Amino acid sequence: MNLLLVIINLVVFLSLIGALVILKQRKVKFSYRVMLGLLVGLVFGAALQLIYGTENIVITHTMDWVAIVGSGFVRLLQMIVMPLVFISILGAFAKMDMKEKFLKSGIKIIAILLGTTAIAATIGVSAALIFDLDASNFNLGEEENDRSIALESTASEIEGQTLPEQLLSLLPANPFLDFTGERATSTIAVVFFAVFMGVSLIRLMDRDQENGEKIRSGIIAVNGWVMQLVKIIIALTPYGVLALMTSTVATSDFAAIYDLGVFVVASYAALITMYLVHLGLIALTGLNPVQYLKKTLETLIFAFTSRSSAGTLPLNIQTQRTRLGVPASVANFSGSFGLSIGQNGCAGVYPAMLGIMIAPAAGVEINAQFIVTLIAVTVIASLGIAGVGGGATFAAIIVLSTMNLPIALAAVLISIEPLIDMGRTALNVSGSMTAGTITAQTNGSLDKDIFDDPHLDELTAET
């Protein structure tokens, strides 16, 4: 009987996929199909949970098959992250997009990422105080106790890492290891390796133009080749969003969400407020924030459903380049640096809220000195946070350990972690795209024709 129910569920799911395929054949806009995938996944997932509940074996087996589409799409995106980062930056050097503006743009991007993280932390602190969050009011269940033990074990491994050690970890000792994504800071390490290779290419062209030109032509060709692969995978976004949203809603513990509803509401109040800050910063540079919102929406939807900043990187870079008019060099750097530096959601809002929330339970007075210290520690800890699942936990462990606050109490949020992580990831990606857009605009290199053109709204388009 269970097998029959699983088959029925999968037939319905495949029918929904087929409907999206038909919409594509009928030339329905990409953005509409992504939004429809989100909404249909939301309804289908809710229906499955209503019928079966979250613990039913039918749901478990159904989601195993649905994950082939959802998690499979995320894996495909993660597959192209390292090649895309490396060849895109090399391609920028080969096309001489960067020149003397390279150092200026890099510093500006990092400054914006860290600056917005400080603002995000301040908003997180404010939200926790306004909603009067206090971890001592929550009880740890069996699952949360297990989680607290795991958190404390992880903390013992990383809490002794100093700031210089964190900064040193950004550099590549073995670039081939970093191409595998083995380390939390592998993406940034690949960025630095690509920059070094790009600088050496410029020097080679100055001293041996014949060989330099051969390598330059080869890099440009490979860059075009990789971008074709990116376009193929991005075209699968509506189906991936449908599957991811179905799985998330069908397996979410809504009873736990209700019990911790105040924290959920406070978290999203802080995340939405910080997103409005992003739009405000865009407006301050003289750009239309509504146009920016429209052109980045599908990328943010995917970040929301996938909960992976790294998996969203190809869409992030493509959106900046083909829809916002950001030069390839700036888009590549803001996207790549945004994975491990200054994540506004995971490394800004979240650890700051936890600090305020846990302090009363630890008997620590929340005063101006504590708040200023917490914000400063949060910004510093945001260096080197991985843009994959678990990055927020990593940031929280560093911040709470540095502030001498108990890590175990953070485990109470395990049941609602996926729901909060969706919003955090979307804010991370928004911060990255905001940094790239502001940098390009203030450098005078933003293509306003692309930014202002309402018809350039297909992520699969190529400039």
C-alpha positions, 0 to 999 in steps of 0.5 A, spaced: 500 500 500 505 504 501 509 503 495 502 505 491 502 511 495 509 513 493 508 511 486 501 516 486 505 522 489 511 521 484 506 521 478 503 527 481 510 530 481 512 528 474 506 531 472 507 538 475 514 537 472 511 536 465 507 542 466 513 546 467 516 543 461 510 545 457 510 552 459 517 553 457 515 550 450 510 555 449 515 561 451 512 563 458 517 567 461 523 564 465 521 568 471 514 566 471 516 559 471 521 560 477 515 563 481 510 558 479 515 552 481 515 556 487 508 556 488 506 549 486 512 546 490 509 550 496 502 547 495 504 540 493 508 540 499 503 542 504 498 537 501 503 531 502 504 533 509 497 534 510 495 528 508 501 523 511 504 528 516 512 529 516 514 522 519 510 517 515 514 512 511 510 514 504 513 522 505 520 519 506 520 515 500 517 520 496 522 525 498 528 520 496 525 520 489 524 528 489 531 529 491 533 527 485 531 533 482 532 538 487 538 536 490 540 533 484 540 540 481 543 543 487 549 538 486 549 540 478 550 548 480 555 546 485 559 542 480 560 548 476 562 553 482 569 552 482 570 552 474 566 558 473 570 562 479 577 560 476 575 561 469 571 567 469 576 571 473 582 568 468 577 571 463 576 577 466 584 578 466 584 575 458 579 580 456 583 586 460 577 588 464 580 589 470 587 593 469 588 598 474 581 598 477 582 591 480 585 592 487 580 598 488 574 594 486 576 588 490 577 592 497 571 596 495 567 589 495 570 587 501 568 593 505 561 593 503 560 586 505 563 587 512 560 594 512 553 591 511 554 585 515 555 590 521 549 593 519 545 586 519 548 585 526 546 591 529 539 589 526 539 582 529 541 585 536 535 590 535 530 585 533 532 580 539 531 586 544 524 588 541 522 581 541 525 580 548 528 573 545 530 569 551 533 562 550 532 560 558 524 560 556 526 554 551 526 547 553 531 542 550 528 536 547 532 529 546 534 531 539 536 538 541 540 535 547 544 531 541 545 537 537 548 541 543 553 535 544 555 536 537 555 543 537 560 543 543 564 538 540 565 542 533 566 548 538 572 545 541 575 544 534 574 551 532 574 556 537 581 557 538 582 559 531 585 566 531 583 572 526 590 571 523 589 564 522 582 565 519 585 570 514 591 565 513 586 560 511 583 564 505 590 563 501 591 557 497 596 552 499 594 547 495 590 550 489 588 543 487 585 541 494 581 547 494 578 546 487 575 540 490 572 544 495 575 541 501 576 547 506 570 552 508 575 557 505 576 553 498 572 558 494 576 564 496 582 560 495 581 559 488 579 566 487 586 568 489 589 563 485 586 565 479 588 572 480 595 570 481 594 566 474 591 572 471 597 577 473 602 572 471 598 572 464 599 580 464 606 579 465 607 574 460 604 578 454 608 583 456 614 579 455 612 574 450 607 576 446 606 570 442 605 565 447 601 570 451 596 571 446 596 563 445 594 562 452 589 568 452 585 566 446 585 559 449 582 562 456 577 566 452 575 560 449 574 555 455 571 561 458 565 561 453 565 553 453 564 554 461 558 559 460 555 555 455 555 549 461 552 554 466 546 556 461 544 549 460 544 548 468 541 555 469 535 553 465 533 547 469 532 552 475 524 552 475 524 544 476 529 545 481 525 550 485 519 546 485 522 540 487 526 543 493 520 547 495 516 541 495 521 537 500 522 543 504 514 544 506 513 536 506 518 535 511 518 541 515 515 541 523 510 546 523 508 544 530 516 546 532 515 552 528 509 554 532 512 553 539 518 557 536 514 562 532 516 568 536 524 567 534 521 565 527 517 572 526 523 576 529 528 573 524 524 574 518 523 581 521 530 582 521 532 579 515 527 583 511 529 589 514 536 588 512 534 587 505 530 593 505 537 596 507 540 593 501 535 596 496 536 603 500 543 602 498 542 601 491 537 607 491 543 611 494 547 610 488 542 613 483 539 606 481 532 604 481 531 599 487 525 596 484 528 595 477 534 591 481 529 587 485 525 585 479 532 583 476 534 579 482 528 576 484 529 569 481 536 568 484 533 570 491 528 565 490 533 559 488 537 561 494 531 561 498 529 554 496 536 551 496 539 554 502 546 554 499 549 560 497 555 556 493 550 553 489 547 559 487 553 562 485 552 561 478 546 564 478 548 570 482 554 571 477 550 571 471 544 575 474 549 581 475 553 580 468 547 579 464 541 583 468 544 588 472 550 590 467 555 589 472 562 587 469 564 580 469 570 582 473 566 585 479 561 580 478 566 574 479 569 578 485 563 580 489 560 573 488 566 569 490 568 573 496 560 573 498 561 566 499 566 567 505 566 574 507 561 578 510 554 574 509 549 578 512 544 573 514 548 567 516 554 571 519 550 577 521 543 577 523 543 570 526 549 570 530 548 577 533 540 575 535 543 568 538 548 572 542 542 577 545 538 571 546 543 567 550 546 572 554 540 572 559 540 565 560 548 565 561 547 571 567 550 576 562 548 583 562 546 586 556 549 593 556 552 598 551 559 595 551 556 588 550 552 590 544 558 593 541 563 588 542 558 583 540 557 587 533 564 587 532 566 580 534 560 578 529 563 582 523 570 579 525 567 572 525 564 573 518 571 572 515 571 565 512 564 563 513 563 557 508 557 559 503 554 552 504 549 549 509 552 549 516 555 556 515 551 559 520 552 554 525 560 555 524 559 563 525 554 562 531 560 557 534 565 563 533 561 568 536 558 565 542 565 562 544 568 569 543 563 572 547 564 566 553 556 564 552 554 557 552 553 554 545 549 548 547 542 553 548 543 554 540 541 547 539 534 549 541 533 552 534 534 545 530 527 544 529 526 550 525 533 551 522 531 549 515 526 555 515 530 560 518 536 558 513 532 559 507 531 567 509 538 567 511 541 564 505 537 569 500 540 575 504 547 572 503 546 572 496 542 579 496 548 582 500 553 579 495 549 582 489 548 589 492 556 589 493 557 588 486 552 593 483 554 598 488 562 597 486 560 597 479 556 603 479 561 607 483 566 605 479 563 608 473 563 601 470 556 599 470 552 598 464 546 602 465 543 600 458 543 593 461 540 595 468 535 599 465 532 595 460 526 591 462 527 586 457 533 583 459 530 579 464 532 572 462 538 568 466 539 564 460 541 570 456 548 571 454 551 578 453 
